[in-house]
Amino acid sequence: AQSVTQLGSHVSVSEGALVLLRCNYSSSVPPYLFWYVQYPNQGLQLLLKYTSAATLVKGINGFEAEFKKSETSFHLTKPSAHMSDAAEYFCAVNGQNFVFGPGTRLSVLP
Amino acid sequence: DAEITQSPRHKITETGRQVTLACHQTWNHNNMFWYRQDLGHGLRLIHYSYGVQDTNKGEVSDGYSVSRSNTEDLPLTLESAASSQTSVYFCASSGLGLAGDVSYNEQFFGPGTRLTVL
């Protein structure tokens, strides 16, 4: 069985500060991992995905994530937060089935 | 541009009524999915399809049904709507990946349908 946990249902950062959203997964097969972003009243949009080509994955809007097999983690980072980054972020794993984490709401304070 | 659309975007209905939510994609994807999103539960899979005439139950399929008569559409039907089915519903699709590996490709999401059952 696969599962995804996201530490912190709500994260607040100041504009210009580092963004770190945590994701840990479990999977019985080599996983493909994804980060999605959801802006209010919209569907989910893909930020980036890991498909075993490289452990450090760069995505849109300046986000990146690093796959660490030993830690079963796929944390999302951005060096400098912008007000427009305020949204809900979902980590997902795809192996036997596509499973989403519960989401982390990111607030960016001026 | 290819896209995935859902209709209606908002729907209010009464308990016991049958409701159908439409999902249409022009990606020519084989795989289509229905999720519901509720506060505190994230996204939960209702039904999914890997091709025409193929349908499968997801985590929370009770009270819902789907049918896949063509590649583009996967309508979701609530046979007898209940207040517990008040939610935001998302449709998604994905294509086949390398060597037909369905897990390789990301899912593309529609804008969602907000359903209220009174």
Contacts between the chains, C-beta under 8 A, distances in Angstrom:
chain1	res1	chain2	res2	distance
A	32	B	103	5.5
A	32	B	104	6.1
A	34	B	106	5.6
A	36	B	109	7.9
A	41	B	112	7.7
A	42	B	111	6.2
A	42	B	112	7.4
A	43	B	90	5.9
A	43	B	109	3.7
A	43	B	110	5.5
A	43	B	111	4.9
A	43	B	112	5.4
A	44	B	43	7.8
A	44	B	90	7.1
A	44	B	92	7.7
A	44	B	107	7.9
A	44	B	109	4.4
A	45	B	109	7.3
A	46	B	106	4.9
A	46	B	108	7.7
A	49	B	106	5.5
A	51	B	104	6.1
A	90	B	42	7.0
A	90	B	43	7.0
A	94	B	103	4.4
A	94	B	104	7.8
A	95	B	103	5.9
A	96	B	103	7.7
A	97	B	45	7.6
A	98	B	33	7.3
A	98	B	45	7.4
A	98	B	103	7.6
A	98	B	107	6.4
A	100	B	42	5.5
A	100	B	43	4.4
A	101	B	42	6.6
A	102	B	40	7.8
A	102	B	41	7.5
A	102	B	42	4.2
A	103	B	42	5.2
